[in-house]
Amino acid sequence: MRLTLVASKPTDSVVFGFLPAAARLGLDVTLLTDKPEEHEQAIARSQFQPRPGCVPAQDALTPAVGIVACDVWDARPLIGAITALPAQDAVFSNSDHLQTQTALAAAYAGLPGKDWRSALRAKNKPLMRHRLAQAGVEHVSATEIRPDTRHPVSALSYPLVLKPSEGVASEDVILVRDPDELVRQCALTFARRPGETLVAEQYLPGGLRTLETLGDGASTWVLGGFRTTLSPLPFFIEERLTWDAPSAQAAAAPEAAVGHVTGALTALGATFGACHTEYVVGPEGPALIEVNDRVIGDHCDFVLSDILGVDLFELILRRYLGELLPPGPPPRPRADRAHAVVDYVIADRPGVLTGVPPAGPAQAAEVGVMLSYRPLRENGDRITVTGTNRDYLGVITAIGAEPAAVERSVAALRAASPARITEAD
């Protein structure tokens, strides 16, 4: 069987997750990308690197990948490139940016995939807000702001959150407290992102959580979720994600909140493949922050796969090959993997990175804890502080049965193997 995988920049999710899963499924893979040389280099380097997450890879399978250069940002050349290939059995992307184009290409080829309209709603925050309000699911005020918008913008209440309408990774997301600050922040953002559209939306206080789902278009598995620790305002950097074990979700993520999120996803049409949804439970109840129409990233996908004891990447690819979800309930964490942490090492000042801990499993301070470190930057890299997830230097992942043991192991690794930043020349 043949798989077309659509990607732009290389990611660990693709290189260490989906490509090995495709090999285990015996798929003939064609990678369409606008960055072919970067993918060739990333795949070559992966042969000498450990799998991310806490559980070592059982094998080192990587399929023979045919890499084809393509403008993947435009559905028209993407469809043309796929049409020029031998008949494909699946078309798939794990990119935030490429879901709509990939859905259109799959529909053109008559293959299983997401509805392009739901993919567009998930990516475009004003469209998401409009759809949810139209369906009567939730009403979160949101106003689009363009470079030619006149200030002051009427009908805004403060504080509010200013963000790109199709942004990712907390880039240019900031809390704004008054109209003058809105003018300043809009000017700064448009200078960095000329021609883009921003959205000023109601600030939703409350603890940030995630819900991870996997659907086949007919039924949906709720796999669980994470509690997200954010940086101090006005920025929204994700500093840590802590697994909400099912036994803790009754208090941490009540059934009504999970029902609200799954109902919102149904209203959006986001019911096929993996979906990573961020939401808060505030004074007025649960409300969505954003929908990422792909599996959770930043190495949480590997941890989720480890927690559940399944090949999550293979499960996702099977949906695109036309398979339904297996009968019965979704997988649940093993007893010895009830607590998990994804803890990011974040740059706190600019300079040159001179101390990078080795990649791979680390000796845990506690028995029964699986611990690993993954560098995200290299020795000698010049570091700037952006106030986004781009400031990550590395990620610590830890899994175990007891929360206290996991936390002590994470703290010990942080203390023993700090990433060091020296002043730039």
Sequence and secondary structure as in RCSB ss.txt:
>XXXX:A:sequence
MRLTLVASKPTDSVVFGFLPAAARLGLDVTLLTDKPEEHEQAIARSQFQPRPGCVPAQDALTPAVGIVACDVWDA
RPLIGAITALPAQDAVFSNSDHLQTQTALAAAYAGLPGKDWRSALRAKNKPLMRHRLAQAGVEHVSATEIRPDTR
HPVSALSYPLVLKPSEGVASEDVILVRDPDELVRQCALTFARRPGETLVAEQYLPGGLRTLETLGDGASTWVLGG
FRTTLSPLPFFIEERLTWDAPSAQAAAAPEAAVGHVTGALTALGATFGACHTEYVVGPEGPALIEVNDRVIGDHC
DFVLSDILGVDLFELILRRYLGELLPPGPPPRPRADRAHAVVDYVIADRPGVLTGVPPAGPAQAAEVGVMLSYRP
LRENGDRITVTGTNRDYLGVITAIGAEPAAVERSVAALRAASPARITEAD
>XXXX:A:secstr
 EEEEEESS  HIIIIIIHHHHHHTT EEEEEES HHHHHHHHHHHTTS  SSSS  S      EEEEE  TTSH
HHHHHHHHTSS  SEEEE  GGGHHHHHHHHHHHT     HHHHHHHH HHHHHHHHHHTTS    EEEE TT  
SS TT  SSEEEEETT  TTTT EEE SHHHHHHHHHHHHHHSTT  EEEEE   SEEEEEEEEEESS EEEEEE
EEEEE STT   EEEEEEE HHHHHHHS HHHHHHHHHHHHHHT  EEEEEEEEEEETTEEEEEEEESS   TTH
HHHHHHHHTS HHHHHHHHHTT    SSS     GGGSEEEEEEEE  S EEEEE   SEEE  SSTT EEEEEE
SS TT EE   SSGGGEEEEEEEEES HHHHHHHHHHHHHHS  EEE   
